[in-house]
């Protein structure tokens, strides 16, 4: 009977260690998830800024075709 109690105590001790480790790992995972979320939001905002710059650049470019070129019209 004493042997069973000793085995149960060792098992309980190991389970407590496992539970403590799991809680520690969960806290680390939550912290890493938060860091990843912060990085992703920063990347998304950077991507949005790049998209706005590209749109502004596209809006400033002039498209020339033969019909809108003054030189073409004068020489015809």
Buried (B, 14 or more C-beta within 10 A) or exposed (E): EEEEEEEEEEEEEEEEEEEEEEEEEEEEEEEEEEEEEEEEEEEEEEEEEEEEEEEEEEEEEEEEEEEEEEEEEEEE
